[in-house]
Amino acid sequence: MILKENNVAYMDGANLHRGIAGFDWKLDYARFRVWLSEKYSVKNAYIFIGLIPKYKDLYIYLQECGFTLIFKEVVYDGDGKAKGNCDADLVLHVARDTYKNKFDKAIIVSSDGDYASLIKFLQEKNKFKIILSPSNQKRCSILLKRTNAPIVYLNDVKDKIFLKNKKSPY
């Protein structure tokens, strides 16, 4: 009997959304969650996301797909644009879970170079699995690439995670 790892995915929701939006396909969140489980033994998949009431149905849908949402309070700039940067929350959550030994390996879903120090921390603790970049190779941060961590670009695996039915709610 082969025991699977207890891995956890930590996703920057805004970065995931913006990265995929740059392609000619849509992400099927249900298929993506299954793929994470099957490919990387992801038991828990956290999406860090700004809380905006008008997106309540999206939040319900993501939870139904098997994601755990970690909400960030949103503030609005002078132009009324929502700001809910989740970077620090994601890093703190990963660090806390690392020290509490809540997982075997972490999967980070983002193309944001702000997570480079987190990747290095996880590598030092032997708790890192892979970066899943929603952006293509040219747009993924050089800071992430400099960590020498393995990176999979979601566009390269789109056949496993793209939305086949164009009538998805999201």
C-alpha positions in Angstrom: 0.0 0.0 0.0 1.4 3.4 -1.0 0.8 6.2 1.4 0.2 9.6 -0.3 1.7 12.7 1.1 -0.3 15.2 3.0 0.4 18.3 0.8 -1.3 21.7 1.0 -1.8 24.2 -1.8 -1.7 27.9 -1.0 -3.1 30.2 -3.7 -3.0 33.9 -4.2 -6.6 34.2 -5.6 -6.1 37.5 -7.4 -2.8 36.4 -8.9 -4.4 33.1 -10.1 -7.4 35.0 -11.6 -5.3 37.6 -13.3 -2.8 35.1 -14.6 -5.4 32.8 -16.2 -7.2 35.8 -17.6 -4.2 36.5 -19.9 -4.9 33.2 -21.8 -7.5 32.2 -24.3 -9.1 29.7 -21.9 -10.8 29.6 -18.6 -9.9 27.6 -15.5 -12.3 24.9 -14.5 -11.9 25.2 -10.7 -13.5 21.8 -10.0 -11.1 20.0 -12.4 -8.2 22.1 -11.0 -9.0 20.9 -7.5 -9.1 17.3 -8.6 -5.9 17.7 -10.5 -4.2 19.2 -7.5 -5.3 16.2 -5.4 -4.3 13.6 -8.0 -1.1 15.1 -9.2 0.3 16.6 -6.0 -1.6 14.8 -3.2 -3.1 18.0 -2.1 -5.4 17.4 0.9 -6.2 21.1 1.6 -6.3 23.8 -1.0 -6.5 27.4 0.4 -7.4 30.4 -1.8 -6.5 33.7 -0.3 -8.9 36.2 -1.6 -10.4 39.7 -1.0 -13.9 39.6 0.5 -16.3 41.6 -1.8 -20.0 40.9 -1.1 -21.1 41.0 -4.7 -18.9 37.9 -5.4 -20.7 35.8 -2.8 -21.9 33.2 -5.4 -18.3 32.8 -6.6 -17.1 32.1 -3.1 -19.9 29.5 -2.7 -18.9 27.9 -6.0 -15.2 27.7 -5.0 -16.1 26.1 -1.7 -18.3 23.6 -3.5 -15.2 22.8 -5.7 -13.3 21.8 -2.6 -11.3 25.0 -1.8 -11.0 26.6 1.6 -11.3 30.3 1.3 -9.2 32.6 3.5 -10.7 36.1 3.2 -8.9 39.4 3.4 -10.8 42.6 4.3 -11.0 44.8 1.2 -10.5 48.6 1.2 -11.2 50.9 -1.7 -8.9 53.5 -3.2 -9.9 57.0 -4.3 -11.2 55.6 -7.6 -13.4 53.0 -5.9 -11.0 50.1 -6.9 -10.9 47.3 -4.4 -7.6 46.6 -2.7 -7.2 43.4 -0.8 -3.6 42.3 -1.0 -3.4 38.8 0.6 0.4 38.3 0.3 1.2 38.7 4.0 -1.8 36.6 5.1 -0.7 33.8 2.8 2.9 33.9 4.0 1.9 34.0 7.7 -0.6 31.1 7.2 2.2 29.0 5.5 4.7 29.8 8.2 2.3 28.9 11.0 1.3 25.7 9.3 5.0 24.8 8.7 5.9 25.3 12.4 2.8 23.3 13.5 3.8 20.6 11.0 0.4 20.5 9.4 1.6 19.3 6.0 4.3 17.3 4.3 5.0 19.7 1.3 3.6 23.1 0.2 2.5 24.0 -3.3 2.4 27.7 -4.0 0.1 29.0 -6.7 1.3 32.4 -7.8 3.6 34.1 -10.2 4.4 36.9 -7.7 8.0 37.5 -6.8 6.9 38.6 -3.3 6.7 34.9 -2.5 10.4 34.2 -3.2 11.5 34.5 0.4 8.6 32.1 1.4 9.8 29.6 -1.2 13.4 29.8 0.2 12.0 29.3 3.7 10.0 26.3 2.7 13.1 24.9 0.8 15.2 25.3 4.0 12.6 23.4 6.0 12.3 20.7 3.4 8.6 21.6 3.1 8.4 22.7 -0.5 7.0 20.8 -3.4 6.4 23.1 -6.4 5.3 26.5 -7.7 2.3 26.5 -10.0 2.5 29.7 -12.0 -0.7 31.1 -13.5 1.3 33.4 -15.7 3.4 32.2 -18.6 7.2 31.8 -18.4 7.9 35.4 -19.6 5.5 36.9 -17.0 6.4 34.8 -14.0 8.7 36.8 -11.6 12.4 36.4 -12.0 12.6 36.4 -8.2 10.7 33.1 -8.2 12.9 31.7 -10.9 16.0 32.6 -9.0 15.0 30.3 -6.1 15.7 27.4 -8.5 12.4 25.9 -7.4 10.5 23.7 -9.8 7.8 25.7 -11.6 4.9 24.4 -13.6 3.1 26.9 -15.8 -0.6 26.3 -15.7 -0.9 27.1 -19.4 1.3 24.1 -20.1 -1.2 21.8 -18.4 -4.3 23.5 -19.6 -5.6 20.3 -21.2 -6.1 18.9 -17.6 -7.7 22.0 -16.0 -9.4 24.1 -18.7 -13.1 24.7 -18.7 -14.6 22.6 -21.4 -18.2 23.9 -20.9 -18.0 27.6 -21.9 -21.2 28.2 -19.8 -19.5 28.0 -16.4 -20.8 30.4 -13.8 -17.2 31.7 -13.5 
